[in-house]
Amino acid sequence: MSNASLKEQLQALQMSDHASASMHNGRSDSPSRDVKKNINGHKKVDKTNQNKPKWLEYAQYGVELLKAYFPLAFKEMYDIAPLKKGIKQDLVKRLGSIDSIVIEDKACMIKSLAYYVNTNAYHKTMKEGIARLDLDGQAVETVTAEEAQYAKDKLEGKHKARPSKSQKTPIENELP
């Protein structure tokens, strides 16, 4: 691996992919939002190039690093599995033994672990009796009933915390 961080390498790859796609489409500019048509002919907005908060970009980059270095434990959102209790300590120990990863990327992975385990997709996988995986993708323990209930409550709490689009805040109700 070169001295450039994996983030820089991924960005360079994305830029070259985007540039070749723009040239293929006959466009020289690259808009921040691409509008495409789906199978039914409806417009579909590609949100991948929209501006995101820096913390979210950082967390998602860290998750991509985790997927790259530990693919058997960290999977795509549709294929997530619960992770073993204490996996953060295992991650710190394992990253300490890998010299090819720059320190900034190691720190990013450790910080992004919290983001990964707090996603809705992760909470949905927390069902009683489901195997928890270690960094090598090996089943080491199972999710208990209490852990499954905690994840369910947390997921429901996230849904309750989101106001529906039709609901107005108290301040909006006071406006003429």
C-alpha positions in Angstrom: 0.0 0.0 0.0 1.3 3.5 -0.8 1.9 6.3 1.7 -1.4 7.9 0.7 -4.2 7.1 3.0 -7.0 4.8 1.8 -9.3 7.9 1.8 -7.1 9.7 -0.7 -6.9 6.6 -2.8 -10.7 6.1 -2.7 -11.3 9.8 -3.6 -8.9 9.5 -6.6 -10.7 6.4 -7.8 -14.1 8.1 -7.4 -12.9 11.1 -9.3 -11.6 9.0 -12.2 -14.8 7.0 -12.3 -16.9 10.2 -12.2 -14.8 11.8 -14.9 -15.1 8.8 -17.2 -18.8 8.7 -16.6 -19.1 12.4 -17.5 -17.1 11.9 -20.7 -19.2 8.9 -21.6 -22.4 11.0 -21.2 -20.9 13.8 -23.3 -20.8 16.2 -20.4 -17.8 18.1 -19.2 -19.3 19.5 -16.0 -20.2 17.4 -13.0 -23.4 18.5 -11.3 -23.8 18.0 -7.6 -27.1 16.1 -8.2 -27.6 13.8 -11.1 -31.2 13.1 -12.1 -31.8 9.7 -13.6 -35.0 7.9 -14.6 -35.9 4.6 -12.9 -37.6 1.6 -14.4 -41.0 3.2 -14.3 -39.8 6.4 -16.0 -40.0 8.5 -12.8 -37.2 10.9 -12.0 -34.7 9.5 -9.4 -32.3 11.9 -7.8 -28.8 10.5 -7.1 -27.9 11.9 -3.7 -24.4 10.5 -3.5 -22.8 13.7 -4.5 -24.8 16.0 -2.3 -23.0 17.9 0.5 -23.0 16.0 3.7 -22.0 17.1 7.2 -18.3 16.6 7.8 -18.9 14.2 10.7 -21.1 12.0 8.5 -18.6 11.9 5.7 -15.9 11.0 8.3 -18.1 8.2 9.9 -19.1 6.7 6.5 -15.5 6.8 5.4 -14.5 4.9 8.6 -17.2 2.3 7.9 -15.8 1.9 4.4 -12.4 1.3 5.9 -13.8 -1.2 8.3 -15.5 -3.1 5.4 -12.2 -3.0 3.5 -10.0 -4.4 6.3 -12.5 -6.6 8.1 -15.0 -7.7 5.4 -16.2 -10.8 7.2 -17.4 -8.7 10.2 -18.4 -5.4 8.6 -20.8 -5.8 5.8 -23.1 -3.8 3.6 -26.3 -2.5 5.3 -28.5 -5.2 3.8 -26.2 -7.9 5.1 -25.3 -6.7 8.6 -24.8 -9.1 11.5 -24.5 -8.2 15.2 -20.9 -7.8 16.5 -19.5 -9.4 19.6 -19.5 -7.5 22.8 -16.1 -5.9 23.4 -15.3 -5.7 19.7 -13.9 -2.2 20.1 -11.1 -3.5 22.3 -10.4 -6.3 19.7 -10.4 -3.6 16.9 -7.9 -1.4 18.8 -5.6 -4.4 19.5 -5.8 -5.6 15.9 -5.2 -2.2 14.4 -2.2 -1.8 16.6 -0.6 -4.7 14.9 -1.2 -3.5 11.4 1.6 -1.1 10.3 0.3 -0.5 6.7 -2.6 1.6 7.9 -2.0 5.3 8.6 -2.8 6.4 12.2 -5.5 8.8 11.0 -7.3 5.9 9.3 -7.0 3.7 12.4 -8.5 6.5 14.6 -11.3 7.0 12.0 -12.2 3.3 12.1 -12.4 3.2 15.9 -14.6 6.3 16.0 -16.8 5.0 13.2 -17.6 1.8 15.0 -20.1 3.7 17.2 -21.8 5.0 14.0 -22.0 1.5 12.5 -23.6 -0.1 15.6 -26.1 2.7 16.0 -27.6 2.5 12.5 -31.2 1.4 12.0 -30.0 -1.6 10.0 -27.8 -2.8 12.8 -30.6 -2.5 15.4 -32.9 -4.4 13.1 -30.5 -7.4 13.1 -30.4 -7.6 16.9 -32.8 -10.5 17.3 -32.6 -13.0 20.2 -30.4 -16.0 19.3 -28.7 -14.5 16.3 -24.9 -15.1 16.3 -22.6 -12.2 17.1 -19.4 -12.0 15.0 -15.8 -11.2 15.8 -13.5 -9.3 13.5 -12.8 -12.5 11.5 -16.5 -13.2 11.0 -16.6 -16.1 13.4 -19.7 -16.6 15.6 -18.6 -16.2 19.2 -21.8 -15.6 21.1 -25.5 -14.9 20.6 -27.8 -11.9 21.1 -29.7 -12.2 24.4 -33.4 -11.4 24.9 -32.4 -8.3 26.9 -30.1 -7.1 24.1 -32.7 -7.7 21.5 -35.3 -5.7 23.5 -32.8 -2.9 24.0 -32.2 -2.7 20.3 -35.9 -2.8 19.5 -36.6 0.0 22.0 -33.8 2.1 20.6 -35.1 1.7 17.1 -38.6 2.6 18.2 -37.2 5.6 20.0 -35.5 6.8 16.8 -38.8 6.6 14.9 -40.7 8.4 17.6 -38.1 11.2 17.7 -38.6 12.0 14.1 -41.6 14.3 13.5 -43.6 13.4 10.5 -43.6 15.8 7.6 -47.2 16.9 8.3 -46.4 17.7 11.9 -45.4 21.3 12.7 -43.1 22.4 15.5 -44.7 24.7 18.2 -43.0 27.7 16.7 -44.4 26.9 13.2 -47.9 26.7 14.8 -47.5 30.3 16.1 -46.6 31.7 12.7 -49.4 33.4 10.7 
